[in-house]
Structure formats: structure tokens, C-alpha cells
Amino acid sequence: MDSGIGLLAATAAVRRLRPDADLVLSLDPDGMPWGPRTPEDLTQRAVAVADAAAAHRPDALIIGCNTATVHALPTLRARLEPGIPVIGTVPAIKPAAAGGGPVAIWATPATTGSPYQRGLIKDFAGGVPVAEVPCFGLAEAVEHADETAIDAAVAAAAALTPEDVTTVVLGCTHYELVAERIRTAVQRPGRPPLVLHGSAGAVAAQAFRRIGELPAPEAAASGTVTVLLSGREGKLPEPALTYAEGRLLRAVSPAQ
């Protein structure tokens, strides 16, 4: 679940680990974006999207959104667990800091500088220098596959990223869909190759751990995809097919 197509990164990671898994993608186009909403309003929207997914009796629910995890995870766990394990998405600060840094965290303006993110830095950065970089408009540009807006937003965030940064944490799931464009924009001439850390792979692996299932990437690609748009069954939004993750889902199992 997510407000929009930011969930594609985790969904594609799940699909690669288990091609036979039946997937339900619950989006909220009526309420997207969630970032500017109050925590109370966002939580209400997230509960509605989660309930729509829960009606399909999934083995687990992944919150494919950093912002929703910040504000709605406790509510969703209280509502759905233990019947449906709920897996949140948090920035990969700890593995990024393990590389020694300096590290930049690219995140939405609402998350950048928030007590939540500052707490993660304090708990997991291990003293490595961390720069918080607000990415104005990037999630919205990715959501609509607006190439010009993506380029402008990535360039603006790259200009705010310190020259000595060796590692970038992608602190919004939408950003993972344009990871290579971010790498190209931030890579400095003469510097070691930039390291990017997203959350999708770790989130997918955690979901399988929570339900006691093992990855089986060699399984036959027989899994279905059901798409819910603010609770209504529909099709994968066309902008999703701009990205490799969306095309993977369409190629492996056409959206219903």
C-alpha cells in the first residue's frame, strides 16, 4: 500500500523473490500526495487503503511509503495484527553509515529535519556525517512520470548535496524508481563511485521472514496482480509503466 506508485519498488522486489506470489496493490489516487497532509488525515487515508487491501485477506501488508510508516504504522499494526503482519518502510541509514560516509539522505521536505528522521540518524548513523537533503517536488514528478520535472527536482536536490558525499540514502520509495538518474546527478568527477541505498529489497525480505516463507526466485511466474485505486479495482496507472519496476509487473502478470 501507498498513496501512489512509490510502492512499485517493494512490489518488484517481492515479485523477484516470489514470482508465484499473488499481489494486491492498494493505491490512493483520490488522496495522493499524502506528504502535505496532517498526520491525522494521512493516517485516516492509510487506514482506508489498508482496509481495502485487507479485504483480500493477504498474508502480509507492506507499507510501501516512508511517510505513511512514520505516521500510520502503529495504528495499522494495532488494527490488523496479529492476523495480518504489517511491515513498514524506513530509510536505510544503518547500512549506509556502515560504509563510513559521508552520507546524504534524500527525503521529502516533510520528512527532512523531522524528529523521526533525526531520531533515526541519532540511533543508526554511528557518528558518520549525515546531510539531510529536501527533494522538492521529486515524488510528485515521479508519480506522474514528468520527465522535465524529474530532471529539475533531481538537479535541485543534487545541488544541495555536499560535494564529499559518498553514499545517498533514498528516503522516499518514489526515488528508487529513478535511482540511476540520481546517481548520475550526484556523482562527482574524480570521486569514488556513488553508493545508493534504497529500502525495497530489505522490506521484501522482512515480509517473507514475518510470514515464515522462503524466497523462491526460481518459481514459475504464475502470480497475479490486483490493483485497488482508493478501494476500487482498476488497472496499474499508466505512469507506472514508464519504470522498469512497473513493466516487470505487467510483463510477468498483467494487472487485473
Secondary structure, DSSP 8 states (H G I E B T S, - for coil): --SSGGGHHHHHHHHHH-TT--EEEEE-TTT---TTS-HHHHHHHHHHHHHHHHTT--S-EE---HHHHHHHHHHHHHHHTTTS-EE-----HHHHHHTT--EEEEE-TTTTT-HHHHHHHHHHSTT--EEEEE-TTHHHHHHTT-HHHHHHHHHHHHHHS-TT--EEEE-SGGGGGGHHHHHHHH--TTS---EEE-SHHHHHHHHHHHHT----TTS-S---EEEEETTEEE---GGGGGSHHHHHHHHHS---
